[in-house]
Amino acid sequence: AHLRLVVDHVPAKEKEHVQLAQRQAEEARSMIQKLLIFTGEDQTPVVLSNLETVVQKALKSVEAKIMSKVIRLNKKISAVPEFTMPSDLLARAIENVLLNSIEAMERAAQKELVIELKSEGSDIILNISDTGEGINAADMGKIFDPFFTTRIGSQHVGLGLSTALGIVRDAYGD
């Protein structure tokens, strides 16, 4: 927050350096947050909530990226029963999966993200699918391994899917 204030008060030739520092600080904070969640040190309250609300919260956080990448969003969301869950963590887990989908469609000719939420008996099912490049068959068994990534860049440390899986399992899901 302080860097955002500084950027308004520095000479134009220095703005780029302050903005770079701001981006790097945000990336570091994001990585630390993922590590805290992964290690179970990020304690989030467990509350009675509806998964539809959690999905909508996750969608809201990636909405700008979906629009900027010109991705068609297809929501098939049905009413589902409430249950006790770490709703904030689940929203982050879903957000991680959505971000992976958005990145996977970077070079796709047709960009469509489908989110389906429904009940089947006593199960609540959330399906997220995209028209992205897919996962190499050789990598399929490793995608939930901590620190495994096929992407290059400072934000890609390979904790997104493993963290998401841990959160879902902590909420008695799979």
N, CA, C and O of each residue as an XYZ file, in Angstrom:
696
protein
N       0.832     -1.188      0.000
C       0.000      0.000      0.000
C       0.872      1.246      0.000
O       0.541      2.238     -0.649
N       1.981      1.200      0.722
C       2.859      2.356      0.782
C       3.497      2.641     -0.580
O       3.685      3.800     -0.951
N       3.829      1.585     -1.319
C       4.426      1.791     -2.637
C       3.442      2.454     -3.590
O       3.845      3.238     -4.449
N       2.149      2.147     -3.446
C       1.141      2.804     -4.277
C       1.110      4.300     -4.008
O       0.908      5.093     -4.927
N       1.307      4.687     -2.767
C       1.346      6.110     -2.422
C       2.618      6.766     -2.959
O       2.584      7.906     -3.422
N       3.731      6.049     -2.897
C       5.008      6.585     -3.347
C       4.995      6.842     -4.849
O       5.537      7.846     -5.310
N       4.381      5.944     -5.614
C       4.398      6.052     -7.068
C       3.790      7.371     -7.551
O       4.166      7.869     -8.612
N       2.870      7.933     -6.797
C       2.253      9.206     -7.167
C       3.151     10.406     -6.889
O       2.891     11.502     -7.385
N       4.200     10.208     -6.105
C       5.021     11.337     -5.671
C       6.484     11.265     -6.107
O       7.303     12.061     -5.649
N       6.815     10.330     -6.977
C       8.195     10.235     -7.447
C       8.283     10.788     -8.863
O       7.286     10.815     -9.585
N       9.475     11.230     -9.261
C       9.652     11.715    -10.640
C       9.333     10.608    -11.649
O       9.482      9.423    -11.348
N       8.903     10.995    -12.819
C       8.478     10.040    -13.854
C       9.536      8.976    -14.127
O       9.200      7.809    -14.327
N      10.830      9.370    -14.138
C      11.884      8.398    -14.452
C      12.053      7.354    -13.347
O      12.636      6.298    -13.591
N      11.560      7.627    -12.143
C      11.668      6.683    -11.032
C      10.425      5.816    -10.872
O      10.469      4.800    -10.178
N       9.314      6.200    -11.504
C       8.050      5.464    -11.345
C       8.180      3.997    -11.724
O       7.653      3.118    -11.042
N       8.888      3.744    -12.817
C       9.030      2.369    -13.286
C       9.691      1.488    -12.222
O       9.292      0.338    -12.039
N      10.693      2.016    -11.523
C      11.382      1.246    -10.481
C      10.453      0.975     -9.293
O      10.449     -0.125     -8.739
N       9.677      1.970     -8.914
C       8.738      1.798     -7.798
C       7.640      0.804     -8.185
O       7.240     -0.030     -7.372
N       7.154      0.894     -9.425
C       6.112     -0.034     -9.878
C       6.644     -1.465     -9.925
O       5.924     -2.404     -9.585
N       7.902     -1.640    -10.343
C       8.520     -2.968    -10.350
C       8.617     -3.508     -8.924
O       8.301     -4.671     -8.676
N       9.050     -2.670     -7.994
C       9.132     -3.089     -6.590
C       7.753     -3.472     -6.065
O       7.625     -4.434     -5.308
N       6.728     -2.736     -6.457
C       5.365     -3.031     -6.029
C       4.920     -4.394     -6.553
O       4.358     -5.195     -5.805
N       5.173     -4.664     -7.851
C       4.791     -5.964     -8.431
C       5.530     -7.109     -7.737
O       4.941     -8.152     -7.452
N       6.825     -6.908     -7.467
C       7.600     -7.960     -6.812
C       7.121     -8.206     -5.386
O       7.095     -9.351     -4.934
N       6.743     -7.153     -4.677
C       6.214     -7.306     -3.321
C       4.891     -8.068     -3.348
O       4.646     -8.919     -2.493
N       4.041     -7.768     -4.323
C       2.760     -8.476     -4.434
C       2.976     -9.946     -4.764
O       2.275    -10.806     -4.229
N       3.942    -10.253     -5.643
C       4.259    -11.640     -5.969
C       4.787    -12.374     -4.742
O       4.412    -13.522     -4.501
N       5.650    -11.727     -3.963
C       6.189    -12.346     -2.747
C       5.076    -12.609     -1.743
O       5.030    -13.675     -1.127
N       4.172    -11.633     -1.574
C       3.052    -11.830     -0.643
C       2.177    -12.999     -1.081
O       1.741    -13.799     -0.253
N       1.923    -13.097     -2.381
C       1.114    -14.191     -2.913
C       1.793    -15.539     -2.660
O       1.133    -16.504     -2.275
N       3.103    -15.607     -2.876
C       3.831    -16.853     -2.657
C       3.827    -17.237     -1.179
O       3.648    -18.408     -0.844
N       4.020    -16.270     -0.305
C       4.003    -16.534      1.137
C       2.629    -17.029      1.563
O       2.523    -17.953      2.369
N       1.574    -16.419      1.026
C       0.207    -16.845      1.353
C      -0.022    -18.287      0.916
O      -0.620    -19.072      1.652
N       0.452    -18.643     -0.284
C       0.306    -20.019     -0.768
C       1.067    -20.987      0.134
O       0.568    -22.068      0.447
N       2.269    -20.605      0.552
C       3.048    -21.468      1.448
C       2.353    -21.638      2.800
O       2.338    -22.739      3.351
N       1.782    -20.567      3.335
C       1.060    -20.659      4.606
C      -0.143    -21.594      4.490
O      -0.394    -22.411      5.376
N      -0.876    -21.467      3.400
C      -2.028    -22.345      3.194
C      -1.559    -23.780      3.042
O      -2.120    -24.691      3.651
N      -0.513    -23.983      2.214
C      -0.004    -25.323      1.953
C       0.456    -26.010      3.232
O       0.228    -27.208      3.407
N       1.101    -25.264      4.130
C       1.615    -25.862      5.362
C       0.567    -25.929      6.466
O       0.822    -26.472      7.541
N      -0.613    -25.373      6.198
C      -1.685    -25.415      7.192
C      -1.567    -24.340      8.257
O      -2.272    -24.388      9.265
N      -0.693    -23.380      8.048
C      -0.480    -22.315      9.036
C      -1.476    -21.168      8.891
O      -1.612    -20.350      9.801
N      -2.171    -21.102      7.759
C      -3.160    -20.038      7.537
C      -4.488    -20.532      8.087
O      -5.168    -21.335      7.448
N      -4.850    -20.066      9.243
C      -6.068    -20.535      9.895
C      -7.259    -19.676      9.471
O      -7.303    -18.474      9.733
N      -8.200    -20.304      8.826
C      -9.406    -19.624      8.374
C     -10.592    -20.252      9.092
O     -10.645    -21.473      9.235
N     -11.545    -19.443      9.546
C     -12.689    -20.004     10.255
C     -13.543    -20.908      9.365
O     -13.671    -20.691      8.160
N     -14.114    -21.916      9.994
C     -15.022    -22.837      9.325
C     -16.435    -22.385      9.666
O     -16.800    -22.280     10.837
N     -17.230    -22.117      8.622
C     -18.575    -21.581      8.825
C     -19.570    -22.303      7.933
O     -19.199    -22.912      6.930
N     -20.841    -22.226      8.312
C     -21.906    -22.750      7.473
C     -22.060    -21.805      6.289
O     -22.309    -20.613      6.470
N     -21.914    -22.330      5.091
C     -21.953    -21.478      3.910
C     -22.464    -22.271      2.717
O     -22.667    -23.484      2.786
N     -22.664    -21.553      1.631
C     -23.139    -22.162      0.404
C     -22.018    -22.102     -0.623
O     -21.405    -21.052     -0.814
N     -21.751    -23.208     -1.277
C     -20.671    -23.265     -2.252
C     -20.933    -22.330     -3.433
O     -19.986    -21.860     -4.064
N     -22.189    -22.056     -3.740
C     -22.506    -21.117     -4.819
C     -21.919    -19.738     -4.512
O     -21.349    -19.095     -5.393
N     -22.059    -19.289     -3.272
C     -21.511    -18.003     -2.852
C     -19.988    -18.007     -2.960
O     -19.388    -17.017     -3.379
N     -19.376    -19.106     -2.587
C     -17.922    -19.244     -2.640
C     -17.439    -19.197     -4.096
O     -16.450    -18.533     -4.404
N     -18.139    -19.901     -4.979
C     -17.785    -19.898     -6.401
C     -17.919    -18.493     -6.976
O     -17.058    -18.044     -7.732
N     -18.994    -17.801     -6.621
C     -19.206    -16.436     -7.128
C     -18.091    -15.504     -6.642
O     -17.647    -14.629     -7.385
N     -17.638    -15.689     -5.398
C     -16.544    -14.876     -4.857
C     -15.256    -15.126     -5.641
O     -14.539    -14.184     -5.977
N     -14.966    -16.391     -5.931
C     -13.765    -16.734     -6.700
C     -13.854    -16.156     -8.112
O     -12.872    -15.634     -8.640
N     -15.027    -16.252     -8.712
C     -15.224    -15.700    -10.057
C     -15.027    -14.192    -10.074
O     -14.431    -13.646    -11.002
N     -15.525    -13.530     -9.053
C     -15.400    -12.076     -8.963
C     -13.927    -11.661     -8.939
O     -13.553    -10.646     -9.526
N     -13.098    -12.452     -8.259
C     -11.682    -12.098     -8.140
C     -10.911    -12.277     -9.449
O      -9.853    -11.671     -9.622
N     -11.418    -13.095    -10.374
C     -10.730    -13.296    -11.658
C     -11.520    -12.699    -12.830
O     -11.135    -12.861    -13.988
N     -12.601    -12.025    -12.528
C     -13.493    -11.473    -13.559
C     -12.762    -10.569    -14.554
O     -12.992    -10.666    -15.760
N     -11.899     -9.705    -14.069
C     -11.172     -8.788    -14.956
C     -10.281     -9.557    -15.933
O     -10.191     -9.197    -17.107
N      -9.626    -10.613    -15.452
C      -8.771    -11.421    -16.334
C      -9.600    -12.142    -17.378
O      -9.201    -12.226    -18.540
N     -10.750    -12.662    -16.978
C     -11.632    -13.356    -17.915
C     -12.049    -12.399    -19.031
O     -12.025    -12.760    -20.208
N     -12.427    -11.187    -18.655
C     -12.860    -10.209    -19.650
C     -11.691     -9.741    -20.521
O     -11.849     -9.607    -21.734
N     -10.528     -9.491    -19.926
C      -9.389     -8.986    -20.701
C      -8.855    -10.031    -21.684
O      -8.285     -9.677    -22.715
N      -9.032    -11.293    -21.374
C      -8.569    -12.371    -22.258
C      -9.653    -12.804    -23.244
O      -9.450    -13.731    -24.028
N     -10.792    -12.138    -23.202
C     -11.939    -12.410    -24.079
C     -12.333    -13.889    -24.002
O     -12.401    -14.592    -25.010
N     -12.584    -14.324    -22.785
C     -12.991    -15.704    -22.523
C     -14.502    -15.729    -22.322
O     -15.056    -14.935    -21.563
N     -15.149    -16.649    -23.010
C     -16.592    -16.827    -22.831
C     -16.822    -17.640    -21.560
O     -16.304    -18.748    -21.420
N     -17.596    -17.088    -20.647
C     -17.877    -17.742    -19.373
C     -19.261    -18.367    -19.437
O     -20.248    -17.682    -19.706
N     -19.329    -19.662    -19.191
C     -20.582    -20.401    -19.227
C     -20.825    -20.963    -17.828
O     -20.174    -21.920    -17.408
N     -21.773    -20.352    -17.115
C     -22.070    -20.789    -15.738
C     -23.326    -21.649    -15.739
O     -24.378    -21.234    -16.225
N     -23.203    -22.847    -15.191
C     -24.333    -23.765    -15.014
C     -24.425    -24.046    -13.516
O     -24.016    -25.106    -13.043
N     -24.963    -23.089    -12.787
C     -24.944    -23.168    -11.328
C     -26.344    -23.435    -10.805
O     -27.261    -22.638    -11.002
N     -26.493    -24.572    -10.134
C     -27.758    -24.953     -9.508
C     -27.665    -24.723     -8.006
O     -26.573    -24.643     -7.444
N     -28.810    -24.619     -7.371
C     -28.842    -24.484     -5.912
C     -28.308    -25.764     -5.284
O     -28.663    -26.866     -5.703
N     -27.457    -25.613     -4.283
C     -26.894    -26.760     -3.570
C     -27.035    -26.511     -2.071
O     -27.121    -25.362     -1.639
N     -27.058    -27.577     -1.281
C     -27.205    -27.403      0.170
C     -25.991    -26.712      0.794
O     -24.870    -26.828      0.300
N     -26.236    -26.003      1.876
C     -25.148    -25.409      2.649
C     -24.414    -26.498      3.413
O     -24.976    -27.551      3.714
N     -23.154    -26.232      3.722
C     -22.406    -27.126      4.600
C     -21.316    -26.317      5.297
O     -21.003    -25.199      4.887
N     -20.750    -26.880      6.336
C     -19.707    -26.219      7.103
C     -18.393    -26.342      6.343
O     -17.959    -27.439      5.992
N     -17.766    -25.185      6.096
C     -16.559    -25.178      5.263
C     -15.672    -23.985      5.608
O     -16.128    -23.010      6.204
N     -14.400    -24.077      5.225
C     -13.524    -22.898      5.314
C     -13.754    -22.075      4.044
O     -12.970    -22.167      3.100
N     -14.803    -21.284      4.014
C     -15.256    -20.649      2.775
C     -14.199    -19.756      2.125
O     -14.076    -19.748      0.900
N     -13.441    -19.011      2.915
C     -12.410    -18.149      2.320
C     -11.313    -18.972      1.645
O     -10.843    -18.628      0.560
N     -10.914    -20.058      2.297
C      -9.893    -20.924      1.696
C     -10.425    -21.617      0.449
O      -9.710    -21.737     -0.546
N     -11.674    -22.076      0.492
C     -12.252    -22.713     -0.684
C     -12.341    -21.735     -1.847
O     -12.119    -22.116     -2.996
N     -12.664    -20.485     -1.559
C     -12.700    -19.476     -2.617
C     -11.318    -19.325     -3.253
O     -11.208    -19.192     -4.472
N     -10.265    -19.345     -2.433
C      -8.898    -19.250     -2.966
C      -8.529    -20.487     -3.782
O      -7.856    -20.383     -4.808
N      -8.972    -21.653     -3.321
C      -8.693    -22.887     -4.060
C      -9.354    -22.837     -5.433
O      -8.732    -23.176     -6.439
N     -10.604    -22.416     -5.471
C     -11.326    -22.319     -6.740
C     -10.680    -21.257     -7.619
O     -10.568    -21.434     -8.833
N     -10.261    -20.169     -7.016
C      -9.569    -19.106     -7.763
C      -8.295    -19.651     -8.403
O      -8.009    -19.332     -9.557
N      -7.519    -20.470     -7.677
C      -6.310    -21.074     -8.236
C      -6.625    -21.911     -9.472
O      -5.915    -21.843    -10.475
N      -7.691    -22.696     -9.392
C      -8.076    -23.535    -10.530
C      -8.519    -22.653    -11.702
O      -8.165    -22.919    -12.850
N      -9.289    -21.610    -11.410
C      -9.731    -20.695    -12.466
C      -8.541    -20.006    -13.138
O      -8.516    -19.860    -14.360
N      -7.563    -19.586    -12.345
C      -6.373    -18.945    -12.918
C      -5.606    -19.912    -13.810
O      -5.095    -19.517    -14.858
N      -5.523    -21.175    -13.403
C      -4.880    -22.186    -14.254
C      -5.628    -22.323    -15.572
O      -5.013    -22.430    -16.634
N      -6.957    -22.320    -15.501
C      -7.767    -22.423    -16.717
C      -7.532    -21.232    -17.637
O      -7.381    -21.394    -18.848
N      -7.501    -20.054    -17.068
C      -7.284    -18.838    -17.857
C      -5.930    -18.902    -18.560
O      -5.828    -18.582    -19.744
N      -4.892    -19.314    -17.835
C      -3.557    -19.414    -18.428
C      -3.499    -20.500    -19.496
O      -2.814    -20.339    -20.506
N      -4.208    -21.597    -19.283
C      -4.188    -22.697    -20.243
C      -4.807    -22.303    -21.579
O      -4.511    -22.913    -22.607
N      -5.662    -21.288    -21.569
C      -6.333    -20.861    -22.797
C      -5.609    -19.717    -23.501
O      -6.133    -19.157    -24.464
N      -4.435    -19.370    -23.041
C      -3.703    -18.214    -23.585
C      -3.614    -18.253    -25.105
O      -3.844    -17.241    -25.767
N      -3.282    -19.411    -25.660
C      -3.090    -19.513    -27.114
C      -4.262    -20.189    -27.829
O      -4.182    -20.449    -29.030
N      -5.334    -20.470    -27.115
C      -6.474    -21.172    -27.717
C      -7.254    -20.268    -28.662
O      -7.429    -19.080    -28.394
N      -7.719    -20.836    -29.765
C      -8.537    -20.079    -30.714
C      -9.918    -19.806    -30.119
O     -10.428    -18.689    -30.204
N     -10.503    -20.811    -29.532
C     -11.802    -20.694    -28.854
C     -11.527    -20.700    -27.356
O     -10.929    -21.641    -26.835
N     -11.959    -19.660    -26.670
C     -11.711    -19.561    -25.237
C     -13.042    -19.622    -24.501
O     -13.835    -18.680    -24.531
N     -13.269    -20.762    -23.834
C     -14.501    -20.910    -23.065
C     -14.184    -21.567    -21.722
O     -13.481    -22.574    -21.647
N     -14.720    -20.970    -20.685
C     -14.577    -21.472    -19.327
C     -15.970    -21.883    -18.859
O     -16.895    -21.071    -18.855
N     -16.112    -23.137    -18.468
C     -17.407    -23.660    -18.032
C     -17.317    -23.993    -16.548
O     -16.415    -24.707    -16.108
N     -18.262    -23.465    -15.791
C     -18.341    -23.751    -14.365
C     -19.709    -24.348    -14.099
O     -20.740    -23.729    -14.364
N     -19.697    -25.561    -13.572
C     -20.944    -26.264    -13.295
C     -20.970    -26.648    -11.814
O     -20.039    -27.271    -11.304
N     -22.045    -26.268    -11.142
C     -22.240    -26.604     -9.731
C     -23.594    -27.271     -9.610
O     -24.605    -26.725    -10.053
N     -23.616    -28.462     -9.006
C     -24.879    -29.197     -8.889
C     -24.809    -30.177     -7.724
O     -23.739    -30.469     -7.188
N     -25.983    -30.672     -7.352
C     -26.092    -31.725     -6.335
C     -26.436    -33.029     -7.032
O     -27.230    -33.060     -7.973
N     -25.826    -34.100     -6.556
C     -26.178    -35.453     -7.004
C     -26.274    -36.307     -5.755
O     -25.257    -36.697     -5.183
N     -27.493    -36.597     -5.331
C     -27.688    -37.312     -4.076
C     -27.165    -36.455     -2.934
O     -27.563    -35.299     -2.793
N     -26.285    -37.007     -2.127
C     -25.710    -36.242     -1.013
C     -24.408    -35.542     -1.401
O     -23.788    -34.876     -0.571
N     -23.995    -35.692     -2.658
C     -22.758    -35.073     -3.127
C     -23.028    -33.717     -3.756
O     -24.066    -33.495     -4.380
N     -22.083    -32.828     -3.580
C     -22.083    -31.539     -4.281
C     -20.916    -31.596     -5.256
O     -19.781    -31.874     -4.866
N     -21.204    -31.332     -6.522
C     -20.187    -31.479     -7.559
C     -19.916    -30.127     -8.206
O     -20.832    -29.437     -8.656
N     -18.638    -29.766     -8.243
C     -18.192    -28.558     -8.917
C     -17.247    -28.981    -10.029
O     -16.188    -29.552     -9.769
N     -17.630    -28.703    -11.263
C     -16.797    -28.984    -12.430
C     -16.341    -27.668    -13.031
O     -17.149    -26.772    -13.276
N     -15.040    -27.559    -13.266
C     -14.481    -26.405    -13.953
C     -13.735    -26.960    -15.154
O     -12.816    -27.767    -15.009
N     -14.138    -26.522    -16.342
C     -13.465    -26.992    -17.553
C     -13.169    -25.811    -18.461
O     -13.814    -24.764    -18.389
N     -12.180    -26.008    -19.315
C     -11.788    -24.937    -20.230
C     -11.377    -25.545    -21.562
O     -11.231    -26.761    -21.689
N     -11.197    -24.689    -22.540
C     -10.780    -25.113    -23.875
C      -9.289    -24.868    -24.081
O      -8.841    -24.596    -25.195
N      -8.543    -24.968    -23.017
C      -7.099    -24.721    -23.064
C      -6.316    -25.861    -23.661
O      -6.879    -26.832    -24.166
N      -5.000    -25.725    -23.596
C      -4.095    -26.659    -24.250
C      -4.052    -28.043    -23.615
O      -3.530    -28.979    -24.221
N      -4.581    -28.189    -22.429
C      -4.595    -29.498    -21.780
C      -3.291    -29.797    -21.067
O      -2.375    -28.976    -21.034
N      -3.230    -30.977    -20.504
C      -2.067    -31.388    -19.716
C      -1.401    -32.555    -20.421
O      -2.061    -33.518    -20.811
N      -0.111    -32.463    -20.577
C       0.676    -33.520    -21.178
C       0.452    -34.815    -20.380
O       0.482    -34.796    -19.149
N       0.232    -35.914    -21.066
C      -0.045    -37.201    -20.403
C       1.062    -37.579    -19.421
O       0.779    -38.153    -18.369
N       2.307    -37.270    -19.745
C       3.433    -37.609    -18.861
C       3.385    -36.801    -17.565
O       3.922    -37.233    -16.545
N       2.748    -35.637    -17.598
C       2.675    -34.781    -16.414
C       1.412    -35.007    -15.588
O       1.322    -34.523    -14.459
N       0.451    -35.721    -16.122
C      -0.852    -35.865    -15.471
C      -0.748    -36.364    -14.026
O      -1.464    -35.867    -13.157
N       0.109    -37.314    -13.758
C       0.239    -37.858    -12.411
C       0.965    -36.946    -11.432
O       1.013    -37.234    -10.236
N       1.535    -35.840    -11.930
C       2.325    -34.956    -11.079
C       1.653    -33.619    -10.787
O       2.190    -32.827    -10.013
N       0.496    -33.347    -11.382
C      -0.065    -31.990    -11.307
C      -0.433    -31.547     -9.893
O      -0.499    -30.350     -9.618
N      -0.670    -32.499     -9.000
C      -0.997    -32.125     -7.619
C       0.211    -32.211     -6.684
O       0.085    -31.979     -5.482
N       1.374    -32.542     -7.235
C       2.594    -32.597     -6.425
C       3.032    -31.177     -6.061
O       3.034    -30.289     -6.914
N       3.400    -30.965     -4.800
C       3.899    -29.640     -4.411
C       5.127    -29.248     -5.239
O       6.025    -30.060     -5.459
N       5.150    -28.009     -5.686
C       6.238    -27.388     -6.428
C       6.393    -27.904     -7.862
O       7.362    -27.553     -8.536
N       5.454    -28.730     -8.338
C       5.500    -29.137     -9.740
C       4.804    -28.069    -10.579
O       3.682    -27.667    -10.274
N       5.464    -27.619    -11.619
C       4.870    -26.667    -12.550
C       5.456    -26.867    -13.935
O       6.615    -27.257    -14.082
N       4.656    -26.601    -14.939
C       5.138    -26.616    -16.314
C       5.309    -25.191    -16.822
O       5.708    -24.976    -17.966
N       5.009    -24.231    -15.976
C       5.051    -22.814    -16.353
C       6.358    -22.176    -15.867
O       6.980    -22.622    -14.903
N       6.734    -21.131    -16.566
C       7.940    -20.388    -16.208
C       7.510    -19.020    -15.709
O       6.622    -18.396    -16.291
N       8.132    -18.551    -14.638
C       7.824    -17.227    -14.106
C       7.807    -17.242    -12.602
O       7.632    -18.288    -11.975
N       7.991    -16.076    -12.029
C       8.114    -15.975    -10.580
C       6.832    -16.326     -9.843
O       6.890    -16.736     -8.683
N       5.667    -16.176    -10.484
C       4.411    -16.491     -9.809
C       4.064    -17.972     -9.902
O       3.094    -18.422     -9.292
N       4.841    -18.723    -10.652
C       4.535    -20.133    -10.871
C       5.483    -21.001    -10.059
O       6.530    -21.431    -10.543
N       5.096    -21.248     -8.814
C       5.950    -22.042     -7.943
C       5.427    -23.464     -7.778
O       6.042    -24.267     -7.076
N       4.303    -23.787     -8.413
C       3.789    -25.141     -8.357
C       3.041    -25.464     -7.084
O       3.006    -26.622     -6.665
N       2.441    -24.464     -6.458
C       1.664    -24.715     -5.249
C       0.157    -24.539     -5.458
O      -0.630    -24.906     -4.586
N      -0.247    -23.990     -6.586
C      -1.661    -23.689     -6.815
C      -2.568    -24.897     -6.711
O      -3.508    -24.899     -5.916
N      -2.298    -25.931     -7.508
C      -3.174    -27.101     -7.497
C      -2.990    -27.971     -6.252
O      -3.961    -28.522     -5.734
N      -1.756    -28.098     -5.771
C      -1.555    -28.906     -4.567
C      -2.221    -28.238     -3.367
O      -2.788    -28.917     -2.510
N      -2.153    -26.910     -3.305
C      -2.832    -26.175     -2.233
C      -4.337    -26.317     -2.360
O      -5.030    -26.549     -1.370
N      -4.848    -26.176     -3.587
C      -6.294    -26.314     -3.825
C      -6.777    -27.699     -3.391
O      -7.817    -27.818     -2.743
N      -6.030    -28.739     -3.743
C      -6.416    -30.098     -3.359
C      -6.420    -30.251     -1.838
O      -7.333    -30.861     -1.281
N      -5.411    -29.706     -1.167
C      -5.358    -29.786      0.292
C      -6.543    -29.095      0.947
O      -7.109    -29.604      1.915
N      -6.915    -27.935      0.419
C      -8.058    -27.198      0.968
C      -9.337    -27.984      0.779
O     -10.145    -28.096      1.701
N      -9.525    -28.527     -0.405
C     -10.740    -29.298     -0.696
C     -10.805    -30.533      0.202
O     -11.866    -30.856      0.735
N      -9.695    -31.212      0.371
C      -9.685    -32.399      1.229
C      -9.934    -32.045      2.692
O     -10.586    -32.805      3.409
N      -9.422    -30.898      3.141
C      -9.698    -30.438      4.514
C     -11.181    -30.160      4.712
O     -11.688    -30.233      5.832
N     -11.873    -29.843      3.627
C     -13.321    -29.606      3.693
C     -14.090    -30.894      3.398
O     -15.274    -30.850      3.063
N     -13.419    -32.038      3.522
C     -13.994    -33.363      3.302
C     -14.464    -33.586      1.890
O     -15.434    -34.306      1.653
N     -13.775    -32.966      0.945
C     -14.084    -33.152     -0.470
C     -12.943    -33.843     -1.171
O     -11.948    -34.220     -0.550
N     -13.091    -34.003     -2.448
C     -12.039    -34.599     -3.271
C     -12.129    -34.031     -4.671
O     -11.334    -34.395     -5.538
